[in-house]
Amino acid sequence: MNQCTAVALLPPPEHVLALSVPDRRPEAGHLLCELGEGHDEAHATLLWDEGGRPGSAVWARWRAGQVRLLPLPWCAVRDPRNADAACGLFAGHPSGHDWEVTDPTDEAITRELARRHPHLFRR
C-alpha cells in the first residue's frame, strides 16, 4: 500500500518563540504522515526517540489541523522478512506495518537512480 499523503504544519512552541531573537523566528515544520493510505484514524509521524525505551518515542498525531504530541510505545510485530527487525510504527497503529507501506516518491527516486547507476543496484 502507498504511504498516506497528508501533510500538516507544526508551529514552534510559544516558549521557543519567546526565547528567539525577533529577526530570527523559528519556522513551522512540515509533518508527513507515515501511515498507509486510507487509514481512518489521526495521521502520525515520529518526531524523535530517546533510545528505544518504552514510551520514549514521541509521535505527532493530527486531524483537521489539531496536532498533539504523544509518547507512544513501539509496535512489537516482527518483520517476517527479517526476524531482527520490528515495525517502525507505534503500537496499535492503523493500516499496514512499516514494511507494507511504500513511499511512492522514494520509490520513484530509487528507480531513476537505478536507471542511471545500475552498478549501484545489484539484484
SULHU-V16641 format. One line per field, one symbol per residue. ss: DSSP state (H for helix, E for strand, L for the rest). psi: psi as a letter, one per 20 degrees, with the letter a starting at -180 (. if undefined). A space follows every 10 residues. Layout:
ss=???
psi=???
//
This chain:
ss=LEELLLEEEE LLLHHHHHHL LLLLLLLLEE EELLLELLLL LLEEEEEEEL LLLLLLEEEE EEELLEEEEE EELELLLEEL LEEEEELLLE LLLLLLLHHH LELHHHHHHH HHHHHHLHHH LLL
psi=qqqqjpqrpo qqqhhgghiq phjlpqrqqp pppirqqjqj aqrqqpgrpl jjqpjippqp pqpliopqpp pqqqpjpqpi ioiiprqjrq pjqrarrhii ppohgggggg ggghghmhii mq.
//
